[in-house]
Amino acid sequence: RQHVIHEPNLVVIVDMRALVGRTATPVGWALLPLFEEGSEYLASGAFQLPLFQGPVPLPLLQDLVKAQAEGKGVMEVIASWLDDKKVKFTADKSSVYVRLLEDQRLGMLPEPAGPNTPGVSMPSYVGAKLESAFVKKSVGKPYAKNVPRGVPAEEYVTESNSLSAASLGLPYVRGSAGFGAGTSVGYTDSVTDDDTGSYLS
């Protein structure tokens, strides 16, 4: 954490899109605070984050900057958005499972990990009555079922991520955790006719 500047309201934005061919349509979004509330420590852990409807409202996120100057935290800001109906949860109460870990603590979270792993945190603004709705089993087909027959899973992931980046007008560079670390992958016409739908963030 010695290389991380402490900004109490610094967040990771999870922007979920439905990718079909070359088009990525907003499905929902979520926010993950990077720091533990009231401290300068990174919020390492596992989190179940509810999705809010629509595309990411960038002007609304300025509230986080103003709130930090006023001594208000991320959870308080999001709770006020919900109270004022500035944001709404997705109709089907979708959520995303996210893990955050400081690199000095690598290996301290259990592997493999998932929503049923002990210690998963749900944001306080959700409320006890709604928690169960956000962790219900998905009715859609498993991600693995989207992989076309005969296509290696790694190749499918790489092409899907490249398509997602291209649909947003962004370059796609595979990092150290991906396949072909540091390699820039461009969109190719060989996958333009693929009608496979997948959800990417």
C-alpha positions in Angstrom: 0.0 0.0 0.0 3.0 2.3 0.2 2.5 3.0 -3.6 -1.2 3.8 -3.3 -2.3 7.3 -2.7 -5.1 7.4 -0.1 -8.3 8.8 -1.5 -11.2 7.8 0.8 -13.8 7.9 -2.0 -11.7 6.2 -4.7 -13.7 3.5 -6.4 -13.5 0.8 -9.1 -16.4 1.1 -11.6 -17.8 -2.2 -12.8 -19.4 -1.5 -16.2 -21.4 -4.6 -17.4 -22.2 -4.9 -21.1 -24.0 -7.5 -23.1 -21.8 -8.3 -26.2 -23.5 -9.6 -29.3 -21.3 -9.5 -32.4 -19.8 -6.0 -32.6 -22.3 -4.3 -30.3 -22.0 -3.9 -26.5 -25.2 -2.8 -24.8 -25.1 -1.5 -21.2 -26.6 -4.0 -18.7 -25.8 -2.3 -15.4 -22.9 -1.0 -13.2 -21.6 -1.2 -9.7 -19.1 0.6 -7.5 -16.4 -0.9 -5.3 -14.7 1.4 -2.7 -10.9 0.7 -2.8 -10.3 1.7 0.8 -11.8 0.5 4.1 -14.2 3.1 5.5 -12.5 5.2 8.1 -9.0 3.9 7.4 -6.1 4.2 4.9 -6.0 0.4 4.3 -7.1 -1.2 1.0 -10.4 -3.0 1.3 -9.0 -6.5 0.6 -11.7 -9.1 0.5 -14.6 -10.6 -1.5 -17.7 -8.6 -2.3 -21.1 -9.2 -3.8 -22.0 -5.9 -5.6 -25.6 -5.2 -6.8 -25.9 -3.8 -10.3 -27.6 -0.5 -10.9 -29.7 0.1 -14.0 -28.5 1.6 -17.2 -25.1 3.0 -18.3 -22.6 4.5 -15.8 -23.9 8.0 -15.0 -20.5 9.8 -15.1 -21.9 13.3 -14.0 -23.4 11.6 -10.9 -20.1 10.2 -9.9 -18.9 13.8 -9.2 -21.0 13.5 -6.0 -18.2 11.2 -4.7 -15.6 14.0 -5.1 -17.8 16.5 -3.4 -18.7 14.1 -0.6 -15.0 13.4 0.1 -14.4 17.1 0.6 -17.4 17.1 3.1 -16.1 14.0 5.0 -18.8 11.7 3.6 -18.1 8.1 2.5 -19.0 6.1 -0.6 -21.7 4.0 1.1 -23.4 7.2 2.4 -23.4 8.7 -1.0 -24.9 5.6 -2.7 -27.5 5.3 0.0 -28.5 8.9 -0.7 -28.8 8.1 -4.4 -31.1 5.3 -3.7 -33.2 7.4 -1.3 -33.5 10.2 -3.9 -34.2 7.6 -6.7 -31.2 8.9 -8.7 -30.2 5.2 -9.2 -32.2 2.0 -9.2 -31.2 -1.6 -8.9 -31.7 -3.8 -12.0 -35.2 -5.3 -12.2 -33.9 -8.8 -11.8 -31.6 -7.9 -8.8 -28.4 -8.9 -10.7 -25.1 -8.7 -8.9 -21.4 -9.3 -9.6 -18.8 -11.1 -7.4 -15.6 -9.1 -7.1 -12.4 -9.8 -5.2 -9.9 -7.1 -4.2 -6.5 -8.0 -2.8 -3.4 -6.0 -2.0 -0.4 -7.5 -3.7 1.5 -7.9 -0.4 -1.3 -10.3 0.7 -1.3 -12.6 -2.3 -2.4 -16.1 -1.4 -4.4 -15.0 1.6 -7.8 -15.4 0.0 -9.1 -19.0 -0.6 -8.8 -20.5 -4.1 -11.0 -21.2 -5.9 -13.4 -18.5 -4.8 -17.0 -17.7 -5.5 -20.2 -16.2 -4.1 -20.6 -19.1 -1.6 -17.1 -18.6 -0.1 -17.3 -17.6 3.6 -16.7 -13.9 4.3 -18.3 -12.4 1.2 -19.4 -8.9 2.0 -22.7 -7.2 0.8 -22.8 -3.4 0.8 -24.7 -1.9 3.7 -27.0 0.1 1.5 -28.6 -3.1 0.2 -30.3 -3.9 3.5 -31.0 -7.4 5.0 -34.4 -7.8 3.3 -32.9 -7.6 -0.2 -29.6 -9.5 0.3 -31.0 -12.9 -0.6 -32.5 -11.5 -3.9 -29.0 -10.5 -5.1 -27.4 -14.0 -4.5 -30.0 -16.1 -6.1 -28.9 -18.7 -8.7 -28.8 -17.4 -12.2 -31.4 -18.8 -14.6 -29.2 -18.3 -17.7 -26.9 -20.9 -19.2 -23.4 -21.2 -17.7 -20.7 -19.1 -19.3 -18.9 -22.3 -20.6 -22.0 -23.1 -22.7 -21.3 -19.9 -24.8 -18.1 -21.3 -26.1 -18.6 -22.5 -29.7 -17.9 -26.2 -30.3 -14.3 -26.7 -31.4 -13.0 -23.4 -30.1 -10.5 -23.5 -27.2 -11.9 -21.7 -24.2 -8.8 -19.4 -24.0 -9.2 -18.4 -27.6 -12.9 -17.6 -27.0 -12.1 -15.4 -24.0 -9.4 -13.5 -25.9 -11.7 -12.9 -28.9 -14.6 -11.9 -26.7 -12.5 -9.4 -24.7 -11.0 -8.0 -27.9 -14.5 -7.6 -29.4 -15.7 -5.9 -26.2 -12.8 -3.4 -26.3 -13.4 -2.7 -30.0 -17.1 -2.0 -29.5 -16.1 0.7 -27.0 -13.4 2.1 -29.3 -10.6 1.0 -27.0 -7.4 -0.9 -27.6 -7.2 -4.3 -26.1 -3.9 -5.3 -24.4 -3.7 -8.6 -22.5 -2.1 -8.2 -19.2 0.0 -10.5 -17.0 -3.1 -12.3 -15.8 -4.4 -13.0 -19.3 -3.4 -15.1 -22.2 -0.3 -13.8 -24.0 0.9 -11.3 -21.4 1.6 -7.9 -22.8 0.3 -8.7 -26.2 -1.9 -6.2 -28.1 -4.8 -7.8 -29.8 -6.7 -6.1 -32.5 -10.2 -6.8 -33.7 -10.3 -9.1 -36.8 -13.0 -9.7 -39.4 -12.7 -13.4 -38.6 -15.1 -13.0 -35.7 -17.4 -10.3 -37.0 -20.1 -12.8 -37.9 -20.1 -14.5 -34.5 -23.6 -14.1 -33.0 -22.6 -15.6 -29.7 -23.8 -13.4 -26.8 -21.8 -13.0 -23.6 -21.5 -10.7 -20.6 -18.3 -8.9 -20.1 -17.0 -6.2 -17.9 
